[in-house]
Amino acid sequence: MTVTNALSGTNVHEIADGIYRINTPVTIDGGPGGFSFNQYLILDDEPLLFHTGPRKMFPLVREALASVMAPDRLRHISFSHVEADECGSLNDWLAAAPQASPLCGSIAAMVSINDLADRPAQGLADGQAVALGRHTVRWIDTPHLPHAWECGFLMEERTGTLLCGDLFTQGGSGLPPLTDTDILGPSEAFRRGMDYFSHTPNAGAMLERMALLEPTTLACMHGSAWRGDGAGLLRALAQALAH
């Protein structure tokens, strides 16, 4: 792990081949106490950033990304759904990377991003793949899982990395970059306390669809990334949500 800003504790760690977790620990007043925000950089011929971070965090994330590659090389600025920590600094990134464009689900592009963003979005249909070079990402529609109509995730097929957004959110700000220990227990405790899932009746079917992709790394937006039997963990989450 490389700390790129000593004051904030922002750091970078490679969690899979060519995939880097950028992490900033924070304390949220009146919130859950220690917390963290993660962005994921896929380094390739057409580099992709998944999650932008909040607008006010842009200088920290840009500094961290610059420790891996020149920010103006970015080609895709991607995210799961429309929320400040997902895409709050989207236009800052578009300014820093003149050849980049937003990459999101078709619903997000239609409803929000083609109006909010300074450049038109590439709106992906469910199951549509984008080749980045050595890596290929495929968009998975997950409406209302865990929340937002436009929600979806990216599966990076070569490394088996599921960029799973707000799924498996863990509280705390000092967690390891990558773990193979239990994250379902802590994430379920966090979910029960915050109740940020939409309670969609289709959650089980969507989680099973992702389980069939057999991911081996889960790139969580908050807390540690996780390595192991991703299919088993997604099915365990489905069981927890059914009760």
Stockholm file with secondary structure:
# STOCKHOLM 1.0

chainA/1-243         MTVTNALSGTNVHEIADGIYRINTPVTIDGGPGGFSFNQYLILDDEPLLFHTGPRKMFPLVREALASVMAPDRLRHISFSHVEADECGSLNDWLAAAPQASPLCGSIAAMVSINDLADRPAQGLADGQAVALGRHTVRWIDTPHLPHAWECGFLMEERTGTLLCGDLFTQGGSGLPPLTDTDILGPSEAFRRGMDYFSHTPNAGAMLERMALLEPTTLACMHGSAWRGDGAGLLRALAQALAH
#=GR chainA/1-243 SS CEEEETTTTEEEEEEETTEEEEEEEEEETTTTEEEEEEEEEECSSSCEEECCCCGGGHHHHHHHHHTTSCGGGCCEEECSSSSHHHHTTHHHHHHHCTTCEEEEEHHHIIIIIHHHSSSCCEEECTTCEEECSSCEEEEEECTTSSSCTTCEEEEETTTTEEEEETTTCCCCSSCCSEECSCCHHHHHHHHHHHCCSCCCTTHHHHHHHHHTTCCSEEEESSSCEEESCHHHHHHHHHHHHTC
#=GC SS_cons         CEEEETTTTEEEEEEETTEEEEEEEEEETTTTEEEEEEEEEECSSSCEEECCCCGGGHHHHHHHHHTTSCGGGCCEEECSSSSHHHHTTHHHHHHHCTTCEEEEEHHHIIIIIHHHSSSCCEEECTTCEEECSSCEEEEEECTTSSSCTTCEEEEETTTTEEEEETTTCCCCSSCCSEECSCCHHHHHHHHHHHCCSCCCTTHHHHHHHHHTTCCSEEEESSSCEEESCHHHHHHHHHHHHTC
//
